[in-house]
Amino acid sequence: MCSCELGTTSWRTRLCPHPKDDARFRHAGGGLAISSGASAGWNRDAAASVAGGWQDNLRFVLEWLKDPAGTAAIAPSGRALALLITREIDEGSGKVLELGPGTGIFTDRLITRGVDQSDLTLVEQNPGFVHLLKQRFPRASVLEIDAAALGLVRPPEDDLFGAAVCGLGLRNMPVRQIEAIMRSAFSLMLPGAALYLFTYGRRCSVPMEVLERLGLVAERLGTALLNLPPASVYRIVRVRGIRCDESGRVHAIR
């Protein structure tokens, strides 16, 4: 794990580059949902993405061969999923945290929706993807660090994140690691901020036990049927009146 460098720069640059029927799994709107504009964008998917089409597909395969567990996927997410997972985030969201951006398909969509590059913090542990992200998004803060270690850094109150997007393969991780990632992310987020993630499974990839321990609730926004494979998107927020500190302890908000 990398060390911190104290200085006058933003806290994000101080890190070295290195359901079943349960109220916590509510479905927003009922039924399956395809992200707005996904059908119209299907024919543009291969050509219009910043990810670079076949070149990024090849890059993902190569990175997966080197580290299957770390990469978790052999291809970048598609445009339909990018539309769905970012649809509630815009320029009014403030600073945005992205965990596991890979080649930047979600990042590009966030910028299209009005989020300024300088308001983006991209957390990526794969050195190859880190190099690519720095080239594609030069004004964003790119941190080469384990997402679970983010909680070790305490930003100023006015530098907390208004939204977060998670592209990590949580289903491939042990429960303890998932909990550490969620705890770290929410310790850096504003009280009303939401974290958005996707899963290829039938349930949210954050286990119920983790949600309960951290005072969180997950709600399914819909399914990007045009993604290969189809993926469901969940919004995770704090239970009203509850907050989680950097150590994972849950407190009532007075």
Helices and strands as residue ranges (DSSP letters): G 11-13, E 25-27, H 38-41, G 42-44, H 45-48, H 54-66, H 68-71, H 79-85, G 91-93, E 96-99, H 105-112, G 117-119, E 120-123, H 127-136, E 141-143, G 147-152, G 157-159, E 161-166, G 170-172, H 175-187, E 189-199, H 208-214, E 216-224, E 231-238, E 242-244, E 250-252
